Amino acid sequence: MPATTRTTLRRGLAAAAALPLLIGALASCGYGSDAKNDEKKVAAEGKKLSADTVRLGYFPNLTHATALIGVKDGLIQKELGGTELKPQTFNAGPSEIEALNGGSLDIGFIGPSPSINAYVKSKGKNLRIISGSASGGVKLVVNPDKIKTLDDLKGKRIATPQKGNTQDVALLNWIAEKGWKVDPESGKGDVSVVRTDNKVTPDAFKSGSIDGAWVPEPTASKLVAQGGSVLLDETTLWPEKKFVITNIIVSQKFLTEHPDVVEAVLTGTVKTNEWINANPDKAKASANAALKSLGGKALDAKVIDPAWPSIAITDDPLAATLKTQSEWAVKAQLIKQPDLAGIYDLKLLNKVLKAAGKPEVADAGLGVK
């Protein structure tokens, strides 16, 4: 993994109800559905590449720290020279995918579930995953007065961001491995899985209508700030404690027509990730400043300080873990077996990594031929 120093972040996913595959998840970092153009822009200077502009989408959330910092501090624009970077922020995976499909977005930061959904729904024709961005940042936070051990989850009400989203699938898989039964559609069973939007989960937890939640950052740290206790960090369930939470995707049309622009963006993200991992405290402050400029409010220290180190910023898309996540969804009977062949195209990323003296990354056999 090229960038190994851990940094805290988190994110969640919500979904388009019409999609059967991981049920059209929103990237769980989002709280809403509309896109907006970022107001702050870094001037395009120097030689123009093959496109006048490149439109980049991301979420105003910690798990998209690469985009938050890379856009705000001009690290991506610097690599684009005279080609103008036009950033847009989204709060929902489906709306970002819709923009990509509709031709109003070229490249985007997004979670694994909406990436899979969109790829399968389009029969492999609308996007490619071209890089990773973040790993980890998902925790099971519980009311310590009601739940003291993992066995205590039986009979309790545990929230996830959305039916079929990345965290929902992980919880259902964990429950199945315990030998307990839950209906994946209704969420009813030995554990009551309550699908709750991240923006209302803290209020639900505070009122006692849920006993805990399997959620991404910063929601997890918000629950801890309300008296919750971290019972399980999902990273402990994964080999090498790594799993994808944020990918970088590109329109196949844009990739074909403007590979030089895509390569420049990836050069910018690789350099941004290197800076983040080398300067975690400065990066945390920069990400929080970006959040404030986008949403008008920075995260409180008691939320961002514990959330920031729980996510690793990485160029590696951790393709094998995306494959595992899709297998868990099949096992939970939320989706049919998807054909993910060709979902990755890591050629440009590996070119950039090689030029930077970093190890190349793998596509788990799911790369474009």
PyMOL commands that set and color helices and strands:
alter all, ss='L'
color gray80, all
select helices_A, chain A and resi 62-72+75-80+93-102+112-121+150-153+166-177+201-207+219-225+234-237+239-241+252-257+259-278+280-295+301-310+319-331+347-355
alter helices_A, ss='H'
color red, helices_A
select strands_A, chain A and resi 6-7+36-37+53-58+84-89+107-110+127-136+138-142+157-160+192-195+212-216+229-233+244-251+311-313
alter strands_A, ss='S'
color yellow, strands_A
deselect
rebuild
show_as cartoon
